[in-house]
Amino acid sequence: MTDKRIVLTTAGSEDEARKLARALVERKLAACVNIVPRIVSIYRWQEELEESSEWLLLIKTTEAAFGRVQRAIEELHAYDLP
């Protein structure tokens, strides 16, 4: 078993995705973050069906750092529920 983890989150813009990725790597919470541009997300928000273009972040981290990654995403992210 490995202690490596991949954490997924999305951002509403390329600028926000880059900001999140840079912060996670600068804080040494992630070894690498890949940004996949312009995915389409279909989801329910406040009882309405929504469709948005987003940027997918693939965050490469460790099991030990996962909680700190989660807190950093919650701190830095523009979404109410990242």
N, C-alpha and C positions, 0 to 999 in steps of 0.2 A: 504494500500500500504506500502511496506517496502523499506527502503533505502539500503538494501543489494544488492550486485551485484556479479555476477560471470563473470570474464573476461577470455577469452580463448586466448592462444597464443601457438606457437610451438617452439621447439628448435632443432637444428641439431644434438645434442649429449646429452648424459646423464649428462656429466660434465657441459655443458652450462645450461641445465634445472635446475640442482641443484644450480648453481651460481645465476641464476635469482630468483629462489624461496627463497633462503636464503637472498638475498639482499632485496627483497620485504618485507619479514617478519621482518628482522632486522631493516628496516626503518619504521616499523609499518604502512606500506601501505596495508598490507594484514594480515588477521588473520590466514590464512592457505593457503598453495598452495599444491595441489595434483599433482603428476607427473605420467602420464600414459605412460608406456614405449612402444616403438616400434610400433607406428601407421604408417600406410602407407598413405602418402599424394600425391594426383595427382592434379597438378595445371599447369597453364600456366605462364611461366616466359620468358620475352623478346621474345615473339611470338613463343616460343617452348613449347611443352607439356613435362612436367617433372613428375617423380615419385621418391619419397624419403622416407626413413625411418626417422621418427622424434619422438620427445617426446612431448606429449601434457601437457600443464600446465593449471590447473583449479585454477584460482586465486580468492579467496574469500575476497571481500573488500566491501566498502560502496560507495554509490553514491557520497558523498562528497570527497572521496579519488580517484575517478576514473581518474581525470586529472593528478594527481601526479603519479598514477600507469602507465598511458600511457607514461608520460615523462620518467619515470624510465626505462621502457621496451625499449623505443627508445634509451636511453643513454647506456644501458648495453648490448643490443642484438647484436649478430654478423650479423644478416640479415639486408639488406638494408631496407626491408619493413617487419618488424616483424608481 
